[in-house]
Amino acid sequence: MVALLRELVDTDSGSYDKAGVDRAGEVVAGFHRANGLEVEILPDARYGDAVKARLPNPTANDQRPVLLLGHRDTVFPQGEPTRRPFTIKGSRAYGPGVADMKGGIVISAFVAAAFAECGGLSAPLMMLTTSDEEIGSPSSRPVIEAAARESRCVFNAEPSRLPVGSDFAKDHRQSVTSGRKGGVFMRAEFTGKPAHSGANYEKGASAIVDLGHKIPKLQGLTDLEKGITVNVGLIGGGQTVNTVAPHAWCEIDLRYVTAAQRGEMVEAIRKIIETPIVEGTGAKLAIKGEFLPLEGTDESQKLFQTYREAASGFGIATIAEFTGGCADSGFTAAQGTPTLCSVGPIGGMAHTPDEFLEVESLVPAAQILALSVMRAAKLME
């Protein structure tokens, strides 16, 4: 497991680096082929290709597979594995994407290989490894949704977490995800009227000033009690310091809890953006990407109970927590497919140079996942 994890982490795979993401995909595909799985590459012209591996079970009465889901792209720029390669210090492994989520890909691949070698699963198995989750899965979303519709349940191997104050080596506790917020990523483009800022100031209409007035209004849509946040995370614009700004832009992150909140919040943001405050300006809002919320259901609760009981058998206590982070599990859950997220090995500090994975959690995570898959296959028939 550590050897495969090292190879994946040291393979550059930032979301926009198609060649790199595809090289990481070949690492995964090669492992599957070597272990007897049927591999299909789903090509994409712009982003990395999706890798789908199957372990058929022709004798199963229910031909819907159990789906193991994961993404191999990272948030880091090209060259990051060269600058900061895979290392192990003490009980933890470090490197770009080591927890989010190359560790999860490793345990899922080993679970699939174990079933291929040993049998014991009453359902077909599918493992889908995607390429662009960190940017909202613009190419992978339809692939994920199609896979979810044909599956009986989904295990998404985003990293599990250490509960606050826990030490995995001492108390053997972990946290998986019971629910996630949805997220909408938007870009607003503002237009104004240029003018010389000294000689003809009054003839201009500043797109930057219009944007500036709207930022507090956008941030004011945040409602922490309802779990809704609006964040203007990036801004830019202008032509020169001595020109009234003819253009400006900003990017907005909306997070929400339930599907019912999405439409109202997007329209509230659109109204603020597209209603001029500075006369002579205009603006348009565009959605660049989004995640759907992971909302709990009775069926997903059964899946969690199955996982928790399996973990207990290995001496690991498991709790479920809600998180504001988004993931592809929201897409599968929205298809009505029971979904459990964060069943990967324990990690933390994702998207930072301090990202880590607890090495000693690799084997237990794989064992728990394998037993959960076996039991869920029967439960979800």
Solvent accessible surface area in square Angstrom, and as a share of the most:
residue,aa,sasa,rsa
1,M,53,0.24
2,V,50,0.28
3,A,79,0.62
4,L,18,0.09
5,L,1,0.00
6,R,108,0.39
7,E,92,0.41
8,L,0,0.00
9,V,1,0.00
10,D,60,0.31
11,T,20,0.12
12,D,29,0.15
13,S,3,0.02
14,G,8,0.07
15,S,6,0.04
16,Y,160,0.61
17,D,17,0.09
18,K,60,0.25
19,A,59,0.46
20,G,0,0.00
21,V,0,0.00
22,D,35,0.18
23,R,130,0.47
24,A,0,0.00
25,G,2,0.02
26,E,92,0.41
27,V,25,0.14
28,V,3,0.01
29,A,0,0.00
30,G,33,0.31
31,F,38,0.16
32,H,2,0.01
33,R,120,0.44
34,A,88,0.68
35,N,53,0.27
36,G,58,0.56
37,L,13,0.06
38,E,103,0.46
39,V,37,0.21
40,E,85,0.38
41,I,59,0.30
42,L,39,0.19
43,P,112,0.70
44,D,42,0.22
45,A,104,0.81
46,R,173,0.63
47,Y,23,0.09
48,G,1,0.01
49,D,26,0.13
50,A,6,0.05
51,V,3,0.02
52,K,22,0.09
53,A,0,0.00
54,R,76,0.28
55,L,32,0.16
56,P,72,0.45
57,N,25,0.13
58,P,118,0.74
59,T,121,0.70
60,A,15,0.12
61,N,161,0.83
62,D,28,0.14
63,Q,100,0.44
64,R,95,0.35
65,P,4,0.03
66,V,0,0.00
67,L,0,0.00
68,L,0,0.00
69,L,3,0.01
70,G,4,0.04
71,H,2,0.01
72,R,1,0.00
73,D,0,0.00
74,T,7,0.04
75,V,61,0.35
76,F,22,0.09
77,P,86,0.54
78,Q,123,0.55
79,G,22,0.22
80,E,22,0.10
81,P,12,0.08
82,T,118,0.69
83,R,148,0.54
84,R,46,0.17
85,P,61,0.38
86,F,6,0.02
87,T,50,0.29
88,I,74,0.37
89,K,138,0.58
90,G,77,0.74
91,S,59,0.38
92,R,74,0.27
93,A,0,0.00
94,Y,56,0.21
95,G,0,0.00
96,P,3,0.02
97,G,1,0.01
98,V,0,0.00
99,A,2,0.01
100,D,16,0.08
101,M,0,0.00
102,K,2,0.01
103,G,0,0.00
104,G,0,0.00
105,I,1,0.01
106,V,0,0.00
107,I,0,0.00
108,S,2,0.01
109,A,1,0.01
110,F,62,0.26
111,V,3,0.02
112,A,0,0.00
113,A,13,0.10
114,A,49,0.38
115,F,13,0.05
116,A,35,0.27
117,E,150,0.67
118,C,104,0.62
119,G,39,0.38
120,G,60,0.57
121,L,18,0.09
122,S,33,0.21
123,A,3,0.02
124,P,11,0.07
125,L,2,0.01
126,M,0,0.00
127,M,3,0.01
128,L,0,0.00
129,T,0,0.00
130,T,0,0.00
131,S,0,0.00
132,D,0,0.00
133,E,8,0.04
134,E,36,0.16
135,I,42,0.21
136,G,5,0.05
137,S,0,0.00
138,P,65,0.41
139,S,24,0.16
140,S,2,0.02
141,R,72,0.26
142,P,81,0.51
143,V,35,0.20
144,I,0,0.00
145,E,24,0.11
146,A,47,0.36
147,A,0,0.00
148,A,0,0.00
149,R,147,0.54
150,E,66,0.29
151,S,6,0.04
152,R,3,0.01
153,C,0,0.00
154,V,0,0.00
155,F,1,0.01
156,N,2,0.01
157,A,1,0.01
158,E,11,0.05
159,P,20,0.13
160,S,0,0.00
161,R,67,0.24
162,L,42,0.21
163,P,8,0.05
164,V,153,0.88
165,G,85,0.81
166,S,18,0.12
167,D,62,0.32
168,F,10,0.04
169,A,73,0.56
170,K,166,0.70
171,D,61,0.31
172,H,76,0.34
173,R,83,0.30
174,Q,6,0.03
175,S,0,0.00
176,V,0,0.00
177,T,2,0.01
178,S,55,0.35
179,G,4,0.04
180,R,20,0.07
181,K,30,0.13
182,G,0,0.00
183,G,0,0.00
184,V,0,0.00
185,F,51,0.21
186,M,2,0.01
187,R,60,0.22
188,A,0,0.00
189,E,82,0.37
190,F,2,0.01
191,T,83,0.48
192,G,19,0.19
193,K,115,0.49
194,P,72,0.45
195,A,14,0.11
196,H,94,0.42
197,S,41,0.27
198,G,62,0.60
199,A,74,0.57
200,N,57,0.29
201,Y,143,0.54
202,E,133,0.59
203,K,123,0.52
204,G,22,0.22
205,A,7,0.06
206,S,17,0.11
207,A,0,0.00
208,I,77,0.39
209,V,69,0.40
210,D,0,0.00
211,L,6,0.03
212,G,38,0.36
213,H,96,0.43
214,K,1,0.01
215,I,45,0.23
216,P,88,0.55
217,K,109,0.46
218,L,0,0.00
219,Q,71,0.31
220,G,61,0.58
221,L,45,0.22
222,T,48,0.28
223,D,49,0.25
224,L,138,0.69
225,E,174,0.78
226,K,126,0.53
227,G,14,0.13
228,I,8,0.04
229,T,38,0.22
230,V,3,0.02
231,N,74,0.38
232,V,22,0.12
233,G,49,0.47
234,L,100,0.50
235,I,103,0.52
236,G,24,0.23
237,G,38,0.36
238,G,21,0.21
239,Q,111,0.49
240,T,73,0.42
241,V,154,0.88
242,N,78,0.40
243,T,25,0.15
244,V,13,0.08
245,A,7,0.06
246,P,20,0.13
247,H,87,0.39
248,A,2,0.01
249,W,64,0.23
250,C,0,0.00
251,E,58,0.26
252,I,5,0.02
253,D,34,0.18
254,L,0,0.00
255,R,58,0.21
256,Y,1,0.00
257,V,40,0.23
258,T,49,0.28
259,A,64,0.50
260,A,94,0.73
261,Q,33,0.15
262,R,64,0.24
263,G,37,0.36
264,E,130,0.58
265,M,16,0.07
266,V,6,0.03
267,E,97,0.44
268,A,30,0.23
269,I,0,0.00
270,R,68,0.25
271,K,151,0.64
272,I,31,0.16
273,I,0,0.00
274,E,56,0.25
275,T,73,0.42
276,P,75,0.47
277,I,71,0.36
278,V,31,0.18
279,E,164,0.74
280,G,57,0.55
281,T,13,0.08
282,G,25,0.24
283,A,13,0.10
284,K,144,0.61
285,L,13,0.06
286,A,51,0.39
287,I,64,0.32
288,K,130,0.55
289,G,15,0.15
290,E,25,0.11
291,F,10,0.04
292,L,32,0.16
293,P,8,0.05
294,L,6,0.03
295,E,70,0.31
296,G,60,0.58
297,T,80,0.46
298,D,115,0.60
299,E,68,0.31
300,S,17,0.11
301,Q,88,0.39
302,K,96,0.40
303,L,0,0.00
304,F,16,0.06
305,Q,56,0.25
306,T,13,0.08
307,Y,0,0.00
308,R,95,0.35
309,E,108,0.48
310,A,0,0.00
311,A,0,0.00
312,S,73,0.47
313,G,67,0.64
314,F,84,0.35
315,G,54,0.52
316,I,6,0.03
317,A,56,0.43
318,T,7,0.04
319,I,64,0.32
320,A,37,0.28
321,E,66,0.29
322,F,100,0.42
323,T,34,0.20
324,G,32,0.31
325,G,29,0.28
326,C,21,0.13
327,A,2,0.01
328,D,3,0.02
329,S,0,0.00
330,G,1,0.01
331,F,0,0.00
332,T,0,0.00
333,A,25,0.19
334,A,58,0.45
335,Q,59,0.26
336,G,65,0.62
337,T,10,0.06
338,P,20,0.12
339,T,5,0.03
340,L,5,0.02
341,C,0,0.00
342,S,0,0.00
343,V,0,0.00
344,G,0,0.00
345,P,2,0.01
346,I,1,0.01
347,G,4,0.04
348,G,21,0.20
349,M,106,0.47
350,A,41,0.32
351,H,96,0.43
352,T,43,0.25
353,P,91,0.57
354,D,84,0.43
355,E,1,0.00
356,F,21,0.09
357,L,0,0.00
358,E,14,0.06
359,V,29,0.17
360,E,113,0.51
361,S,3,0.02
362,L,4,0.02
363,V,83,0.48
364,P,29,0.18
365,A,4,0.03
366,A,9,0.07
367,Q,77,0.34
368,I,1,0.00
369,L,1,0.00
370,A,24,0.19
371,L,47,0.23
372,S,0,0.00
373,V,0,0.00
374,M,72,0.32
375,R,107,0.39
376,A,0,0.00
377,A,0,0.00
378,K,135,0.57
379,L,86,0.43
380,M,14,0.06
381,E,117,0.53
